[in-house]
Amino acid sequence: MPIVYALEPNLSAHEFRSVLAACTLGGRRPIDDPQRLGQMLRNADVIVTARDGGKLIGVARAITDFAFCGYLSELAVDDSYQHQGIGKRLIAETRAAAGVSASLFLFAAPGAEAYYPKVGMTPMPNGWVIRRER
């Protein structure tokens, strides 16, 4: 059965948590705080999912103005499904939903820096951040 990609603006926090926990992002996201995960989903502009036979295996979550810029906050693919092009396709679907006139930015998870040039993204050495307090 082929992987099905879709926009899912009403993705549940429970399913979101399941895919985060099944990949390395689980250690860097508030997976034990379902209320916060729900808030993250409700306030996202684009949520793209990848499903295998109905099972959620990947999520891309972005915040965008659909005109100039977008932030790809999560690119999560279940570890057992990695290296099949699912992440690349989630990025492409997110880019299409955000619009090609909007640049798409992200912060790479530790250890994933080498992945993004392979899918056509360019590194940006001139970024800054104010870190969250919790």
Helices and strands as residue ranges (DSSP letters): E 4-7, H 13-21, G 24-28, H 34-42, E 46-52, E 55-64, E 69-77, G 79-81, H 86-98, E 103-105, H 115-118
